[in-house]
Amino acid sequence: MTRHDAVFAELATVAHRPGAPHARARALLTPLQDLFGYDGVDIALHDPERRSHQPLVRHGHPPSADDLVIALRAADGSLVGCLALHLPGPVPEETRALLTTVAPIVAHAIDPRPLLAEAASLITAPIAGTVLTRAGNTEPLPSLPGSPKMPGQPKTPGPPEMPGPREMPGHPLLARGSPTLTEARACLAAGATHATYLAAAGHFFQVTVLSTAHIPPGHRIGLVLLSAPQDLRELTHRELTLLGLRLAGRRGRPAFDSIATMNAIRAKLGVSSRRKALLYAAAHGLYLPAGHCGDP
């Protein structure tokens, strides 16, 4: 194994470590120094909605116009970030070619999307999912359960091939601008880190909303996942809709929103008051959000 092959193997090991992108970015500094002998390095993540880069790690010489810069793209072609090296003296073509070879490994190391998949894996048997962004867009949600293991060190000389992300299936309920996502955005805007409620499209789905605003670069604000509801406690569509209205501080039509209906809900939930019924419904996601429910 050549010196370059040994460094490539070290880079691949770092790229596949668990943990946060900034921790892997710091761990890349030594093998990158071994390859390029840089005076300064800057590794940054791309924020497509602000059209800017968020630094993950900077070391040595401050960034300058003389830096050797390369875009970092994932295996699926999406822009992850950039790598800038400040090198002493003229940069030979061999060095530029070497940087082109290294770039996909660095991109894989700092790609934050596996953290989204890890968050989604907290939900049991999700059927579909999507990512909400700061600007009102959606992105495919990378799939963690059932996806292939990431390769380890290369078995043959040369840089390893970085795998592309697999995507969790989408669903019409998760289309951009759908009532389900409107409710999810409202939950996140209110500061919720976790929320759950029901949606209906032919039958009921449990909707789970998870905040991901802490994951850099910060434009992916949350995940929305669909799964099978656990136990509806024999609540009907009408009763679930009424619970959603009451939780939103609204009342339904007199024939629809009656004491008898609320008492029936209370009995099914096994609680002693209508107030406790609302608290139980909110805690367990047993309601169809007001104005945002379909018809099963």
Sequence and secondary structure as in RCSB ss.txt:
>XXXX:A:sequence
MTRHDAVFAELATVAHRPGAPHARARALLTPLQDLFGYDGVDIALHDPERRSHQPLVRHGHPPSADDLVIALRAA
DGSLVGCLALHLPGPVPEETRALLTTVAPIVAHAIDPRPLLAEAASLITAPIAGTVLTRAGNTEPLPSLPGSPKM
PGQPKTPGPPEMPGPREMPGHPLLARGSPTLTEARACLAAGATHATYLAAAGHFFQVTVLSTAHIPPGHRIGLVL
LSAPQDLRELTHRELTLLGLRLAGRRGRPAFDSIATMNAIRAKLGVSSRRKALLYAAAHGLYLPAGHCGDP
>XXXX:A:secstr
  HHHHHHHHHHHHHT SS HHHHHHHTHHHHHHHH  SEEEEEEEETTTTEEEEEEEEES   TTSEEEEEE T
TS EEEEEEEE SS   HHHHHHHHHHHHHHHHHH  HHHHHHHHTTSSS SEEEEEETTS EEE B  TT    
  S SSSS        B    GGGSTT HHHHHHHHHHHTT SEEEEEEESSSEEEEEEEE TTSTTS EEEEEE
EE  S  TT  HHHHHHHHHHHTT    TTTS HHHHHHHHHHHT SSHHHHHHHHHHHT S  TT     
